[in-house]
């Protein structure tokens, strides 16, 4: 039996993680992430000089999307392009996913939700 979605976030501080990119293809959505790992995570490495956290790249991949709502936030003039977006709220419950972050809000329902780390 596979691991539950919630257990795949064990030892990951979602509130300190960041969104890097949103990729939409047909009925699939991929969120490229920088996951903030806690010391108990098997891929954890001590932060380098001047760093506070251990970040590890990964992805959330949603396939078989039956409902998708994206509300993109407008960038403030003069801010330039950000490469990492802070997460405000994050929730996965069964086949439903909701996230609010600096990039915007994402709400969806998908047949498959996978957590991938690089």
PyMOL commands that set and color helices and strands:
alter all, ss='L'
color gray80, all
select helices_A, chain A and resi 6-9+14-16
alter helices_A, ss='H'
color red, helices_A
select strands_A, chain A and resi 18-25+28-37+54-72+85-93+96-101+104-117
alter strands_A, ss='S'
color yellow, strands_A
deselect
rebuild
show_as cartoon
